[in-house]
Amino acid sequence: MSTKGWRDFWCFQIHGFDTAVEKLETRMKRILTGLACLFILIQFAHSQSIYSFQGLGSLNHQGMPNNVGMGEIGIGAPTVWHINTQNPANLVYNTFSTFQLGVEVDRRNFTGEDISGSDADGGLRFLGFAFPIMPGKWSSSLAILPLSSVSYNTFAQGDVDNTDSDVAQTSNNRGEGGLTNLIWGNGFNIKNIQVGVKFIYTFGSIEKTSTFSIGGVDLPTTNGSFEELQSYSDINFQFGLGYRHKFSDIRFLNFGFIYSPNSSLNGTSELSLTRLSNTGAEQDTVNLGSESIEFDLPTTVGFGMSYEKATHYKIGFDIESSLWSSAGNATTNYNNSFKFALGGSWTPDYDNVSSFWKRAKYSAGFNYHKLPYIVNNQALIDFGINFGASLPVNGYSSLDLAFKWGQLGETTNGLIKETYYKVVIGATINDRWFIKRKYD
């Protein structure tokens, strides 16, 4: 075969290989999209905290897997490679089409006065898609993140007060469900100031069941089950600002600010009472009707700052406070919440083509969170230490791993201490999905 013949042969082979790769990438994108839809239909991960009986349940961090690895910072920590769901202003840095999903496994150990136990749960926790509309000037995102999780099962027994004879009562209280945020975020670059807004549609339901038994020496035993189903759906907003001070082409100081106004979360509550036999079989159910309910979400302000050397390292912190004392509902009091997070990331050698581990990004951080809920006249404190890594995969995509060790509550004053471990496995796909090829 002539030289020209060999050249034509190899050009044909290379072109065929490129076409096969493009078809494979397209197929993988469709598969990942299908998996994402499937995950939505299955379930979101639920925290099994015993304290999730309070308010709307355990409140979940509204960041992505990469944020978890950095101690949950993100208000003032923009990134090109991942979706920022904590400050919509930072979305303007997403010049790629970015798809993220992640699963979380949560294991908890409970200790208290004459109490000990453990539980575990897991499932989909993170799902988002961001894309530039006007690269460098306007980017948008869609994300689904669980706002709160309810998953508890408690048992109580004791004498009924203000009775003439000895009357004892036992109750088994269960709760499950939670609320989910469907988020549409937009970030704009206006004269080197980043401005963002995200519209949040909150929906979901919380089901609480109390199975009780009342009886005494002169009183026959009565068994029953009281059920309450709370369903919510409403829209609220968050606004964000960002600014980047440039020291050089690779050194920056970033600032971020978020504000969420007080808003009402409207819903309905359906009540029912079921009479049970001594064996636990249902005998008859009485629907007690439904009523409109309202839960006030607090005003939230947050500030974040980070210093970075592009592709090398980043370190920053977030401060966030929510005015829960003027929120909630008419029957429950809450504390103002406060959260401080500190974290950073480091890449040994981003341009190293021979060492996979030197191109990986490693992260660590910690967070302190004073929760709004009050138990036995005492505020709950959640403290966590986080670690993470983003492993490079196929160009600008990555496999994101994170681990958190945390402690919630304490064993004094009749409280229960929860020691928990969270493992997060996520995937980030960066590509230019909406660019039409000029050459084939």
C-alpha positions in Angstrom: 0.0 0.0 0.0 1.3 3.5 -0.9 2.1 6.2 1.7 -1.0 8.0 0.7 -3.0 4.8 1.1 -1.7 4.2 4.6 -2.5 7.9 5.5 -6.0 7.6 4.3 -6.4 4.3 6.1 -5.3 5.7 9.5 -7.3 8.9 9.0 -10.4 6.7 8.4 -9.6 4.7 11.5 -9.1 7.8 13.7 -12.3 9.4 12.4 -14.2 6.2 13.1 -12.7 6.1 16.6 -13.7 9.7 17.3 -17.2 9.0 16.1 -17.5 6.0 18.4 -16.3 8.0 21.3 -18.9 10.7 20.6 -21.6 8.1 20.4 -20.4 6.6 23.7 -20.4 10.0 25.4 -23.9 10.7 24.2 -25.1 7.3 25.4 -23.5 7.8 28.8 -25.2 11.2 29.2 -28.6 9.6 28.4 -27.9 6.8 30.8 -26.9 9.3 33.6 -30.0 11.4 32.9 -32.2 8.3 33.1 -30.5 7.2 36.4 -31.1 10.7 37.8 -34.8 10.4 37.0 -34.9 6.9 38.5 -33.2 8.2 41.7 -35.9 10.9 42.0 -38.6 8.3 41.8 -37.0 6.1 44.4 -36.3 8.3 47.4 -34.1 10.8 49.0 -31.8 10.0 51.9 -33.4 10.5 55.3 -31.6 11.4 58.5 -32.6 9.1 61.3 -32.0 11.5 64.1 -34.1 11.1 67.2 -34.4 14.9 67.3 -36.2 15.0 64.0 -39.5 15.1 65.8 -38.9 18.8 66.2 -40.4 21.4 63.8 -39.9 20.4 60.2 -37.4 17.7 61.1 -33.6 17.6 60.8 -32.5 20.4 58.6 -30.1 19.4 55.8 -27.1 21.2 54.4 -28.0 22.9 51.1 -24.6 22.2 49.4 -23.1 19.6 47.1 -20.7 16.8 47.8 -17.6 19.0 47.2 -18.9 21.5 49.8 -19.3 18.7 52.3 -15.7 17.8 51.9 -14.6 21.4 52.6 -16.5 21.6 55.9 -19.7 22.7 54.2 -18.4 26.1 53.1 -19.7 27.7 49.8 -21.2 31.1 50.3 -17.9 32.8 49.4 -16.1 29.9 47.7 -16.9 30.0 43.9 -15.8 27.2 41.7 -15.7 26.5 38.0 -16.0 22.7 38.3 -19.0 22.2 40.6 -22.5 23.7 41.1 -22.8 26.2 43.9 -26.3 25.8 45.5 -25.4 27.9 48.6 -25.0 31.2 46.9 -26.7 31.7 43.5 -24.4 34.6 42.6 -21.5 32.1 42.3 -23.3 30.3 39.5 -21.8 32.8 37.0 -18.5 30.9 37.3 -20.1 27.8 35.7 -19.0 28.2 32.1 -19.4 24.4 31.5 -22.6 22.5 31.5 -22.3 20.7 34.8 -24.3 17.7 36.1 -23.9 16.5 39.7 -25.5 13.7 41.7 -24.6 12.0 44.9 -25.7 9.4 47.4 -25.2 9.6 51.2 -25.0 6.9 53.8 -25.7 8.0 57.4 -25.0 5.8 60.5 -25.8 7.0 64.0 -25.0 5.7 67.5 -27.3 6.9 70.3 -26.3 7.1 74.0 -28.1 8.5 77.0 -29.3 7.6 80.5 -30.0 3.9 80.3 -30.3 4.3 76.5 -28.1 3.0 73.7 -28.6 2.0 70.1 -27.7 2.6 66.5 -29.3 3.0 63.1 -28.3 3.6 59.5 -30.0 4.9 56.3 -29.0 6.1 52.9 -30.1 7.1 49.4 -30.0 9.9 46.9 -29.0 13.2 48.5 -27.7 15.5 45.8 -28.9 16.2 42.3 -28.3 19.3 40.1 -27.6 20.7 36.7 -26.0 24.0 35.8 -25.4 25.6 32.3 -24.2 28.9 31.0 -26.7 31.0 29.0 -24.2 33.8 28.4 -20.8 32.4 29.4 -19.2 34.6 32.0 -22.3 36.8 32.3 -25.3 34.6 33.1 -25.5 31.0 34.2 -28.6 29.1 35.4 -29.1 25.9 37.4 -31.7 23.4 38.5 -31.3 21.3 41.6 -33.2 19.1 44.0 -32.1 18.9 47.6 -33.9 17.6 50.7 -34.6 20.5 53.0 -35.6 18.4 56.1 -35.8 14.8 57.1 -38.0 13.1 59.6 -37.2 9.6 60.8 -37.7 8.7 64.4 -39.2 6.0 66.7 -39.5 6.7 70.4 -41.2 4.9 73.3 -42.5 6.4 76.5 -44.4 5.1 79.6 -45.6 6.5 82.8 -48.6 7.4 85.1 -51.3 9.7 83.9 -51.4 12.9 86.1 -54.6 14.1 87.9 -56.3 10.7 88.0 -58.1 9.3 91.1 -56.7 5.8 90.6 -53.5 4.4 89.2 -53.7 4.9 85.5 -50.7 4.0 83.3 -50.0 5.1 79.8 -47.6 3.8 77.2 -47.0 5.3 73.7 -44.9 4.5 70.7 -44.2 7.6 68.6 -43.1 7.3 65.0 -42.4 9.9 62.3 -41.2 9.8 58.7 -41.1 11.9 55.6 -39.6 15.3 55.0 -39.5 18.3 52.8 -37.7 18.8 49.5 -36.4 21.9 47.7 -36.7 22.2 43.9 -34.3 25.1 43.1 -34.0 27.3 40.1 -30.9 29.5 40.5 -29.5 32.3 38.3 -26.2 34.1 38.6 -25.3 37.3 36.8 -22.0 39.2 36.3 -22.8 43.0 36.4 -19.7 45.2 36.2 -17.5 42.6 38.0 -20.2 42.2 40.8 -21.9 38.8 40.9 -25.6 39.0 41.6 -27.8 35.9 42.1 -31.4 34.9 42.8 -32.9 31.4 43.3 -36.5 30.5 43.4 -37.2 27.6 45.8 -40.3 25.4 45.5 -40.6 23.5 48.8 -42.9 20.5 48.9 -43.3 17.3 50.8 -45.2 15.6 53.7 -44.5 14.6 57.3 -46.5 11.7 58.8 -46.5 11.3 62.6 -48.2 8.4 64.4 -48.7 7.9 68.1 -49.8 4.4 69.2 -51.0 4.5 72.8 -52.4 2.2 75.5 -54.2 3.6 78.6 -55.4 1.4 81.5 -55.4 0.9 85.3 -56.7 -1.1 88.2 -60.3 0.2 87.9 -60.1 1.2 84.2 -60.2 -1.2 81.2 -57.3 -0.9 78.8 -57.9 1.3 75.8 -55.6 1.0 72.7 -55.6 3.4 69.9 -53.5 5.2 67.2 -53.5 8.9 66.5 -52.2 10.0 63.1 -51.3 13.4 61.7 -50.3 14.0 58.1 -48.8 17.4 57.3 -48.4 18.3 53.7 -46.6 21.5 52.5 -46.0 23.3 49.2 -45.0 26.9 48.7 -42.4 29.1 47.0 -39.7 31.3 48.6 -36.6 33.1 47.5 -32.9 33.7 48.2 -30.7 36.5 47.0 -26.9 36.5 46.7 -24.0 38.7 46.0 -20.4 38.0 45.2 -17.2 39.8 44.5 -13.7 38.7 43.5 -10.6 40.8 44.1 -7.8 39.8 41.7 -4.2 40.0 43.0 -2.8 38.2 39.9 -3.9 35.9 37.1 -4.1 33.0 39.6 -4.6 34.6 43.1 -8.0 35.8 44.2 -9.9 36.9 47.3 -13.6 36.0 47.1 -16.5 37.4 49.1 -20.1 36.2 49.2 -23.3 37.3 50.9 -26.8 35.6 50.9 -30.2 36.8 52.2 -33.4 34.9 52.5 -36.4 36.9 53.7 -39.0 35.5 56.2 -41.6 33.6 54.3 -44.6 31.4 55.0 -44.8 27.8 54.2 -48.4 26.8 53.8 -50.0 23.4 53.9 -52.7 21.2 55.3 -52.9 18.9 58.3 -55.1 15.8 58.2 -56.0 14.1 61.5 -57.4 10.6 62.2 -58.0 8.4 65.3 -58.0 4.6 65.0 -59.2 2.2 67.8 -57.1 -0.9 68.2 -57.8 -4.3 69.7 -55.5 -5.8 72.3 -53.6 -7.6 69.6 -53.1 -4.4 67.6 -55.6 -5.0 64.9 -57.5 -2.0 63.5 -61.2 -1.9 64.5 -62.5 1.5 63.3 -61.0 4.8 62.2 -62.5 8.2 62.7 -61.3 11.1 60.4 -61.1 14.2 62.5 -60.9 16.4 59.5 -58.3 18.6 58.0 -57.2 22.2 58.5 -54.8 24.7 56.9 -51.5 25.1 58.6 -48.6 27.6 58.3 -45.0 27.3 59.2 -42.9 30.5 59.0 -39.4 30.1 57.6 -36.9 32.4 59.2 -35.0 35.3 57.8 -31.5 34.1 57.0 -28.3 36.0 56.3 -24.9 34.6 55.5 -21.4 35.8 54.7 -18.4 33.9 53.3 -14.9 34.6 52.3 -12.1 32.6 50.6 -8.6 33.0 49.4 -7.4 30.9 46.5 -4.5 30.2 44.2 -6.2 28.8 41.1 -5.7 25.0 40.5 -3.5 24.8 43.7 -5.4 25.6 46.9 -8.4 27.4 48.5 -9.2 28.2 52.1 -12.3 30.0 53.4 -15.1 30.3 56.0 -18.8 30.8 56.2 -21.0 32.5 58.9 -24.7 32.0 58.7 -27.6 33.0 61.0 -31.3 32.4 60.9 -33.9 34.3 63.0 -35.9 31.3 64.2 -37.1 33.1 67.3 -39.7 34.9 65.1 -40.4 31.9 62.9 -42.0 28.4 63.3 -45.6 28.2 64.4 -47.8 29.5 67.2 -47.3 26.5 69.5 -43.5 26.1 69.5 -40.6 28.4 70.5 -37.3 28.2 68.7 -33.8 29.7 69.2 -32.0 31.8 66.6 -29.6 29.4 64.8 -26.0 30.1 64.1 -23.5 28.2 61.9 -19.7 28.7 61.4 -17.8 26.6 58.9 -14.1 26.6 58.0 -12.5 24.6 55.2 -10.1 24.3 52.4 -8.9 22.3 49.5 -5.5 21.5 47.9 -4.3 20.0 44.6 -0.6 18.8 44.7 0.0 19.3 40.9 -2.9 20.0 38.7 -0.9 19.7 35.4 0.9 16.5 36.3 0.1 14.0 33.5 1.9 11.1 35.0 0.4 11.0 38.5 -3.3 10.6 39.0 -3.1 11.2 42.7 -1.3 14.5 42.3 -4.1 15.8 40.0 -6.7 15.0 42.6 -8.1 17.6 44.9 -8.1 17.0 48.7 -10.3 18.9 51.1 -11.0 19.2 54.9 -12.9 21.4 57.3 -15.2 21.6 60.3 -18.5 23.2 61.2 -20.3 24.3 64.4 -24.0 24.6 64.2 -26.4 25.9 67.0 -29.7 24.4 65.9 -33.0 26.3 66.3 -34.7 23.5 68.3 -34.9 23.5 72.1 -35.2 20.2 74.1 -35.6 20.3 77.9 -34.9 24.0 77.8 -31.5 23.4 76.2 -30.3 24.3 72.7 -29.0 21.5 70.5 -25.4 21.8 69.2 -24.2 19.9 66.1 -20.4 19.7 65.5 -18.7 18.0 62.6 -15.3 17.3 61.1 -15.2 16.8 57.3 -12.8 15.3 54.8 -13.1 14.9 51.0 -11.5 14.3 47.6 -12.4 15.0 44.0 -10.7 12.4 41.7 -10.3 13.5 38.1 -12.2 11.4 35.5 -12.3 12.0 31.8 -11.2 15.5 31.3 -12.9 18.0 33.6 -15.2 15.5 35.3 -14.7 14.0 38.7 -15.6 11.5 41.3 -16.4 13.3 44.5 -16.0 11.6 47.9 -16.7 13.1 51.3 -16.8 11.9 54.9 -18.2 13.6 58.0 -17.8 12.6 61.6 -20.3 14.5 63.8 -21.8 14.8 67.2 -25.3 16.1 68.0 -26.7 16.7 71.5 -25.2 15.5 74.8 -26.0 13.0 77.6 -26.7 15.6 80.3 -30.1 17.2 81.3 -32.0 14.1 80.0 -30.7 14.5 76.4 -29.4 11.9 74.1 -26.1 12.2 72.3 -25.9 11.1 68.7 -22.5 10.3 67.2 -22.8 9.9 63.5 -20.8 9.1 60.3 -21.8 10.3 56.9 -20.2 8.9 53.7 -20.9 10.8 50.4 -20.2 9.4 46.9 -20.9 11.8 44.1 -20.2 12.3 40.4 -19.6 15.5 38.5 -19.8 15.7 34.7 -18.5 18.9 33.0 -18.9 19.3 29.3 -20.1 21.8 26.7 -23.5 20.2 25.9 -25.0 23.1 24.0 -22.1 24.0 21.6 -22.8 23.2 18.0 -19.8 21.8 16.2 -18.4 23.9 13.4 -16.2 21.2 12.0 -16.8 17.4 11.6 
